[in-house]
Amino acid sequence: MAGHQVLVLRIGVRIPAPQLQTPSSIFEVAAPIVLILAAGQGTRMRSQTPKVLHELCGRPMVLWPVAAALQAGAGRVIVVDSPERALQAVLPDGVELAVQPRPDGTGGAVMAALAHLQAVAGASPADRAPLVVLSGDVPLVSAEAIRGLAEAHERGGAAATMATAVLEDPSGYGRVVRDASGDVERVVETKAAGDASAEQRRIREVNAGLYAFDRQALGAALPRLAADNAQAELYLPQVLELLRQNGQSVAAHTVEDPRVVLGVNDRIGLARVRALAQQQIHERHLRAGVEIVDPRATVIDADVQIGPDTVIEPFTTIRGRSTIGAGCTIRHSYLVDCTVEDGASVGPFAYLRPGAVLRTGAKVGTFVEVKNSDIGPHAKVPHLSYVGDAEVGEGSNLGAGSITANYDGREKHRTKIGKRVQGGVNTAYVAPVAVGDDTYTAAGSVITEDVPDGALAVARARQRNVERYAERAKAGHQERRLHSEEP
């Protein structure tokens, strides 16, 4: 522990997605403390962004194991970060942050948090809770895997319990070496050529990167770690060897789903994990009664909510915390942080930007963009329109080419369009402006003044027809050509 200082912060940024809600504890003894190691910079990502902050289906990667830990009923969740504290702004309320002063490996990350962990030691059941360690770059770990490991650790009474998985291709993973009795003897890293022998590299059982520890046993073993490997780092799996040397038992818990061990080392790994995460999201919605016509051509973020009997047609993207009700139809459109209520219709080629709200039965059609606007029940914006910073009342119908001119060069202003308004094609509403109920606007009008209820607004120049214009234009063209040909 010498030279290690710990900074623990309480983070006040709440992420209200339902996936991050904490259920009541289901553990018989005490809910585990979950420690997530996320201080690595991920140089192989070749990015200025820390690896665990790269987006995975609408969430920073680190929030996937955080969400799983909270779903599993963790008593406390602690994330280990680097001194830059880049994760501080994204962690949800109640999740604690510990800082690893220098990049000295996974063992060093746990050592950096040890002072905080020891601060909660005591005689109550909560203080005797086991410590579960996860990796921030292994995002597909599930709440079920965390619960299963913690429960196996409680039942077995070992000093440590590690999760393992058997992979067809174990390349890059630490290999699990067992003794003659089948207990875990140690984990051999394979990051560099000198870390493991050829025989050890043939082992297909790998370290899943999930551990459950007795905290007192862990605290006694951590100071004995040695950086005698090709990376010159303190490897947390070495603790297992030290525990066995001390006569303590190390149990193994095999996970059935190999996806929980998939780590992200580079952008290729991120793409592979993203595809699996997207598949999980699609399957969750399909089981809930959502019709995704072609999942291969559909992108849905993790925190999107969709009601039953909604149809998502191909080439649709739904991002952020968008909420879509039941019985809607979304065709070939792009939705971000918006709300679509029951029975509404979107697209094709529509763009719903943050703050867009479509009320029950509303329609936004082809090549329509809506931003920070409320489209009332059964109102229609059928095609080729932009509605920004506006309210459109119930049953209104805006013609093709309708525009709300919401920006005067300095500030944004709102447009209020009443109920049952019939907007003519190519109408521009110059905000701030209010259009009353049951009104009409003439095609091609530029509405700059409020329109009272029941009125027809005509705001365009009077048409003037110039007779025989084509004949005169043709004659003038011929005369100019003759002059140009004169010597």
N, C-alpha and C positions, 0 to 999 in steps of 0.2 A: 504493500500500500504506500510505501514511501514515494513522495513526489507527486502523488495523485490528489488533486483537489476536486471537490464535487460542487457543482452549482445546480440546484434543483429549483425549477420555476413552475408555478401554477399557471396554466394557460387559460385565458378567458375567452377564447374564440370558439363559439359553438357552431357545430355542423349539424343542422337539424334533420338530416336525412334519416329515415326510419331504420336503415341498416345499422346506424350507430347508436341505437337505443340500447340501454343496459337492462337485461331481464333480471328477475330476482334469482338469487343464487340457488343452484341445485346440488351443491356439494355437501356431503354429510359432515365433514369436519370443518373446513373453512375454505372460502373461495380463494383461489391462488392469486398471488401477485404475478403479473405478467410483465416481463422485461423484453423490450423490442430493441434490438441492436441496429442502429441506423446511422452511424457516424461516418461510414465509408464514403469516399468521394466518387468512386466508380469511374476511374480514369479511362477504362475501356469503352465507356459510353461516348467519349470524345465530345463532351458537352460542357458548357459553363454552368449548367444546372446540376445540382447534386443528384446522384442516381435515384434516390428514393423519392425525389420530387417530380420525376418524370410521370406524365399522366398515364393512367391505365383506366380506360373506359370512364373518363370523367372525374376520376379521383387521383390525387397524388399516390404513387405506389405505396408509400408508407401507411396510408390510411386503410389499406386492405387488411393487414394484420391487426391494426388497431381496432377496426370494426369487428373482426373475428374474435378478438380478445373480449371486447365488451359484450358481444352476443353470447360468448361462452360463460358469462357471469363472473368475470374477473373482479376480485375485490379492489385491486388497484392496477393501473396500467402506467408503466414508466417507459419512456422512449429515450435512448441514449443518442445524443447528437454530437457533432463536432463543435469546436469553439466558436465557429461562425453563427451557430444557432439558427441555421436556415430553416429548420422545421418549426420554429416557434409559432409562426403565423398560421400554420395549417392544422395544428392539433386541436381536437375538440375539447370543450370544457371538461375539466376534471382529470385530464391526462397530464402526467407530470413529465418534465424534461430534465434529464441529467446530462452533463457535458463531459465528454472524454477529452482530456487535455491534449493528448498526442495520439497519432494513428499507430498504435502498437498492437493491433489485432483484436479478435473477439474476446480473448481473455482480458486484455486491457480495458475493453469497453465495460465488462462486468465489474472489474476492479474499480473503475471510475464511479460506478453506481453503488458500490458496496457500502460506503459510509451511510448513504441514504437508506439502504435496505436494513442495515444494522440498527438504524434509528427507530425502526418499528418493532424491534425484538421485545418480547415480553412473555407473559404467562397466559394471556387470553388465547382462545382458539384462533381468533383472527391473526394474532401475532405469530402463531405457529404455522401459518399457511405456507405451503410450498411455493417455491419460485419456479415459474415456467419461463423459459428463455426462447424467444423467436428471433427471426432475422427480418429486417425491414425490406430486404430485397428478395424475399420468398413470399410473394403476395397472395398466392392461392391457398394458403393455409386456411382451414375452415374452423368454425366454432366447434364442430363435432370432433375434429382432430385434437383441438386443445383440450376439450372436456375429456376425451378418451384418454389422453396422456395423463392428465391430472388425476383422473380416477384410478388409472392403473398404478400410478405412483402411490396414491393413498392406500390402495389394497396391498401392494407389495411390500411397503415399509423399507424400501431400499434407500441408500444415501443419494442415489441419482437414478433416474429412468430416462432413457433416450428413445426417441422415435426412430424407427428404421423403415426402409422400403427396399424392395427388390426391383431393380431396373434392368431392362434389356440392354441398354447402353449406359453404363455408369460413369462414363468419361467426365472428369472434372469434379466428381463428388468424392468426399472422404469415405474410405472403405471401412466397414465394420469388421473387426477381427474378434472372433469368439474363441474362448478357451475350450478345453475338452468336454466340459460340462454344459457348454452352450451359453454360458454367461458372456457378457460383453467384456472383452479384455482391454481393447483400446480402439481408437479411430485413427486411421492413417490418412493424412492429407495427400492429395495428388496434384497440387497446384504447380509444382516444379518437378523436374526430372529426378532430383535426389531425394524427394520426400518419401517414396514408396518403392518396394521391390517389385519385380515383374510378377511374382506370385500374388502379392497383395493387390496389384492392379487388376488381376483376373477375378477378384471377388465382386459379385454383383449386388450384394447387400450394402446399402449406402446409408450414411448419416442423413436423416431427414432434416436436420437443422433445428429440431425441437427437443428441448430438454426440460425435465422437472428435477429440481434439486431440493434436498434438505438444506436450509440456509446456513445452519451452523457448520455442516460438513463442507459446504461450498466455501464459506468464509475461511475455513482452516486450510483448504487446499489451494486457493487462488494465489497467495503469496509465494507458493513453491513453483509456479509456472516458470518455464525457461524458454527463451527464444532460440532454441537450437534447431532451426529449420532453414530451408532455403530462402524463406521470406523474412527471416529475422523478426517474426511476430510471435505474440503470446496466443496460442490456440486454445480456445475454451475446451475442445474435446480432450486435451491432455489432462484435464481435471479428472476424467474418468480413470485414467491410469493411476493417478495419485491416490484416488479414493481406494482403488483395489490394493495398492501397495500398503495402504493403512489398514487393510483388513475389512474394508467396508464393501457392501455389495452394490453392483451396478446392474440394473435390470434393463430389458429392452421391450419396447412396445411397437409392434409392427402395424403400420397404417396400410389400409387396403387401397386407397386412392393415391397413385404415384404423383398426381398433379401437385400435391401439397409440398413436394420437395423441389419443384422447379424454381430455380433461382434465376435472377436476371443479372448477367455480367456485362452484356453489351446490348446494342439495339436489335441484334438478331434475336437474342433471348427475350427482349421486351416484346417483339412482334409475336413470338411463339406464345408467350404467356397471354398477351392481349387476345389472341385468337381463342384460347381456351376460356378466358374470362368472358368474352363476348358470347361464347357458346353457353356458358352457365346462365348468363343474363337472359338470353333467348329462351332457354329451357324453363326458367322460372316464370316468364310471362306466358309461355305456351301452356304450362300446367295450370295457370290461373285463368285460362279462357281467352287469351288474346290470340288473334289470328295473325301470324307473321307469315305472309305468303311465301317469301323467299329469304330465309335467315342469312344466306350467303351474301345477299345484296342489301342488308339492313344493318344499320349501326344504332345501338341503343346504349346509353350510358348506365352506369350502375345504379344511380339514384333516381332514375326515371320511374314514375308510377303510371300504370296503364290499367284501365278498367276492363272487365270482361266484355266479349263480343265486339271489341274494337278491332278493326282490320288495318294492318300496317302493310301497305303495298311496297313492292321492291323499290330500291334506290331511295329509301327514306332514311334520314339521320335525325335522331332525337337526342339532344345533348343536355347536360347539366341536371337541374332538378325540375325538369318539365313534368307536368301532371296532365294526364289525358284521361277523360272519363270513360264511361261505358258506351258502347254502341257508336263509336266515332269511326270515321274513315280518313286515313292519312295516306295521300297518294304522292309518291315521288317528291317529297318536300324536306325542308331543313328546319328543325325546331330547336330553339335554345332557351332554356329557363322560362318557359311559357306555361300557360294553363289553357287546356281545351276541355270544356265541359261536355256532359253527356250528349250524344247525338250530333255533335258538330262534325263538319267536313272541312278538310284541308287539302289544297292542291288540285292538280299536280303543279310542281315547280313553284310552290309558295315558300316564303321565308318568314317564320315567326321568330322575332328577336326577343331579347329579354323584356319582360313586363307585358308582353302581349297576352290578352285574355279573350278567349272566345266563349261566350255564354252558350247555354243550352240551345242546340239546334242551329247555331250560327254557321255561316259558310264563308270560307276564304278560298278563292279559286285560283286559276292559272296565273302565274307570274304576278302574284300579289305579295307585297312586303308589309308587315305590321310590326310596329315597334312601340312599346310602352303605351298601348292603347287597349280600350275595352270595347269589344264588339258585342253588342247586346243580343238578347235571345232572338233567334231566328232572323237576325240581320244578315245581309249578304254584301260581300265585296267580291264580285265574281271574277274579275280579271284585270290585269295590267294596271294596277293601282298601288299607291303608297299611302299608308295610313300611319302617321307617327304622332305621338302625344295627343291622342284624340279619344273622344267618347262617341260611340255610334249607338243610337237608341234602338230599342226593340222593333223588329220588323222593317227596319230601313233597308234600302237597296241603293248602293252607290254604283253608278255606271262605270263602264270601262274608262280607264285613264284618269280616275279620280285621284287627286293629290291634296294632301294637307301640307301646306307650306308652313312648317312649324318653327323655322329658324330665321331670325332677322339679321344674322351676322354677328350677334352678340349673345342673345339669349334664346332659349326654347320657349315656345308658347303653345297653349292647348287649344284645340278645336272641339266644340261641343255640337254634335249633330243629334237632333231630337229623334222621337219615335216616328216610324212610318214615313220617313223622308224618302222621296224619289229623286235621286241625284242624276242629272243628265251626264252623258259621256263627256270626258275631257273638262270636268269641273275642277277648278283649283280653289281650295278653301284657305285663305290667307289668315293665319292665326295672329292674335287671338280673335276668334269669331264664334258666334253661336247661331245655329240654324234651328228654328223652332220645329215643333211637332207638325206632321201632316203637310210639310212644305215640299215644293218642287224647285229644282234648279234647271235652267235651260242649258242645253248642250253648249260647251265651249265657254261657259261663264267663269269669271274670276271673282269670287265672293270675298269682298273686303269689309262688308258691313253686316251687322246682325240681321237675320231674316225672321220676321214675326211668324207665329203659328199660322198655318194654312195659306201662306203666300207663295207666289211664283217669283223666284229671283232670276232676273235677266241682267247679266253684267258682261256685255260684249259689244264691240263696235257694230253699227248698222251695216248690213251688206249692201254693196253698190255694184251693179253689173255694168261693165263697159261694153257697149254693143260694137260688133264688127272688129273686136280687138285682134283676133287671130289673123284676119285678112290684112289689117294695117301693119301688124307685126311682120307678116311675111313679105309685104311690099318693102318695108324698111330694110329688111335683111338683104333682099335682092339688090336694092340701090347701093347699099354699103359694099357688096361684093363687086359690083361694076366699077365703083370708084377705086377699089383696091387693085383692079386689073388694068387700069389706065397706065400708059407709059409715063 
